[in-house]
Amino acid sequence: MRLLLGIIFCLILPTTASASLTSQLYTGDAFTVSPGKVQLRSYYNSSFGGPQRVVGGSFTFGATKSVDAKLSYGYLWNNAGQDVRIGPNIGVKWRFIGDGVRKPSAAVSTLYAINEGIGGESHKNDFGSLLIVQYPVAPMVYLANFGHVWVGDEDAFDLRYVSFAAGRFFSGRRLGALEYSQLSRLGRPYGRHTNQVTAAFAYSSNESLTYTGQLGYLWSGLNSNYNLTLGISLYL
């Protein structure tokens, strides 16, 4: 199930822009990249003592005031099994309510897996969609995500994803947050859920550069581990 979290991490979660501190969380926000602007993002995720590591990056371009488009790629190393190439993927996010910052907002984010590789085999046609709700009450912000991944393989189960976050802004361009997320394999009566709680911190040294650290505890049935995600974003 840790493998599935790595896939969902690349397929749905890193979908937002670096100009907003809330965009650095696992839980997506409704902010979109400004028209003509570009966001570059990279991240590294690893479990403590676990066999898997994920490295990825994305390029996001602001198309309109409420729409941005993204190209992303990720790779999962698995010492206990097959490696996974996650991408390239393409996606679009559309904010249809609010401004994504100061007002209550809502958006839809989508991502399509052009080509993936598990071991030496090619895997295509996964499609993910995410509904994002954002409610700011200064100095707090609350986020909720509801997502679904349609898996291209006929013999594989689709995935459902939900996530909630509560964040607090601090002076000096800082944000602290607590998050809860659950990933489910549909059609499985037993052991189908992976849960994670996360403590996150984001710091922006200026309007262009943002650093992120997230410590998570993940469990599925009797299996559990701690994991760390480090990220950096550049907004141009």
C-alpha positions, 0 to 999 in steps of 0.5 A, a space after each residue: 500500500 506504500 506503493 499506492 501512496 507513492 503513485 497517488 503522491 505523484 498523480 494527484 497531490 503535487 498540483 498547486 502553485 508555490 506563490 501560496 504557502 498552502 500550496 506546499 501541503 499534501 492537501 491541495 489548495 484552490 490557488 492557481 499560477 498567475 497568467 504568464 507565470 511559471 512554477 517549478 517544484 521538486 520534492 523528495 519523500 522517504 520512509 524511515 527504515 522503509 524500502 521506498 523513496 520517491 523523487 519528483 518534479 513539476 512545471 506549472 504554467 498560468 494560462 488564465 486568472 483561474 486556470 493553470 496547466 502542469 507537466 510532472 514526472 516522478 520516480 519511486 525506488 523500491 528496494 523490496 520490489 519493482 521500481 516505478 516510473 510515474 510519468 510524464 503526466 499532464 494536468 489542469 486545475 480550474 478554480 471556479 469559486 473565489 480567489 484561492 487566497 483570501 476568499 472561500 474558494 473551490 477548484 477542480 484539479 485533474 491529471 492524466 498519466 501519459 506513460 508509467 513503468 512498473 518494473 520493465 512493463 509499461 502502464 498507461 491511461 490512469 486519470 485522477 480528478 480532485 475536488 478542492 475546497 478552501 475556507 480561510 479565517 485569518 490567521 487560519 485556513 482550512 482545506 478539504 480534498 475529495 479525489 478519485 483515480 481511474 486506473 487504466 488496467 482492467 484488472 486493477 482497482 480504482 483509488 479514492 482519496 480524501 484529505 483535510 488540513 488545518 493551517 495557521 499563518 505566522 509572521 515572516 511568510 511561515 505556515 504550520 499545518 496538521 493534515 489527515 489523508 486516506 487512500 482507499 482501493 475500491 472493491 477490496 473488502 479488507 485492508 483497503 485503506 491507507 491513512 496518514 497524519 502529517 505535521 507540515 511547515 512551509 517557509 518562503 524567503 521571498 515571493 519566489 522561493 519556498 521551502 517545505 518539510 513534512 513529517 508523516 505517520 502512515 498506517 495500513 492494517 498492521 503495517 505502519 511507518 514514519 516518512 519525511 517529505 522535503 520540497 522546494 518551489 520556485 515561482 517566476 
